Amino acid sequence: MNIIILGSGTVAQTLGSAFIQLGHQVAISAREASKAEAQQWATNSGGAVLAFADIPDTADIYLNCTAGMHSLAAIATIGAATLAGKILIDVANPLDFSQGFPPTLSICNDDSLAEQIQRALPDTKVVKALNTVANSVMVAPGVVPGTHHLPIAGNDADAKSVVSELLQSMGWQAEQILDLGDIGYARGTEMYLALWVRMYGKFQTPNFNLQWQIGA
Amino acid sequence: MNIIILGSGTVAQTLGSAFIQLGHQVAISAREASKAEAQQWATNSGGAVLAFADIPDTADIYLNCTAGMHSLAAIATIGAATLAGKILIDVANPLDFSQGFPPTLSICNDDSLAEQIQRALPDTKVVKALNTVANSVMVAPGVVPGTHHLPIAGNDADAKSVVSELLQSMGWQAEQILDLGDIGYARGTEMYLALWVRMYGKFQTPNFNLQWQIGA
């Protein structure tokens, strides 16, 4: 598949490298394609770098791995027409570190980043996924023991099936992937980050995840 | 022990009955002690009912099981002097159902109910606990399989030890109780409710909980 990742930071690079190892064609992206860390990744991985403004409408899947507070600006630069009819996996969280640690969420409680992106891109199939685990867990779920879970949310069932298959190609088992429902359910998974950042401080490793235990 | 529970709803009644079965003296409470559902519970369980304004300073442990949006008003009626030097287990979540389902949180993101209560009661040892599970799980953690977790938070280590012992008397194992840190950590566990309410809709049972799985 041809995969274009919005963003060029650690999450974009980690997912990009994993997709390349799975045989996909991958580009990461930034405001300027000349960005040093992005070009370094491309040299090391065999991937490409695009400027947001130059992202084409030809990819099979797009992922939003920009910092959540900047996602809507990046998407505005790319344009709704480019992403119309496409699957966009929204991996970002609207974490605001401007007041230090712990971060707050710049969108919270009665809205979510994923919902705002879906409203900005009404013809795009937005699927929230992977935002509840560290990048090390995203691409190698086996680093965490147990049948831990990955919640996903989105309005389009076919798009969620495609995303589920992509996740399974990275090592997630079908029973680990929990389809919560429509994109509104992303609100719960983004707000979970407030707990995630605190557990990260306690566990002193990013390699953790939650597993739902369900009784009668 | 002598235990006084702020509130008279389902959570107050369920915890109250569990404490009575463990041999403790228990009173639940409401704005008016004559409240019918509270008196009914007292008749059935052997517990007592108090008006908020009549709550004495003689209990060993207090629990806040009021609806989160009304907790601070109830505490103001009781008065900071009554609760000074005491342990108050804050079980409540600031769920706002005024706009329907799913609820929002009336306090969120840069503050939490537990922190507001601690600020209103500076001489009380506030411990956030039990707010991440349904009342059926609070008093019988074995209804959920696995070594699922109960996060607690508070500024006073001795108070957290007392709370941990009380939890263990209800069936929680020591390894299930996760002491996150100071009362500020309650923010993460309250915001987790945004995910909890959505998982409740998915699982169609309140008898679930999260278990942290931790890798290397």
Interface residues (C-beta under 8 A of the other chain):
Chain A: Q99 P102 T104 L105 C108 N109 D110 V137 V143 V144 P145 G146 H148 P151 L178 L180 G181 G184 Y185 R187 G188 T189 M191 Y192 A194 L195 W196 V197 R198 M199 G201 K202 F203 T205 N207 F208 N209 L210 Q211 W212 Q213 I214 G215 A216
Chain B: Q99 P102 T104 L105 C108 N109 D110 V137 V143 V144 P145 G146 H148 P151 L178 L180 G181 G184 Y185 R187 G188 T189 M191 Y192 A194 L195 W196 V197 R198 M199 G201 K202 F203 T205 N207 F208 N209 L210 Q211 W212 Q213 I214 G215 A216
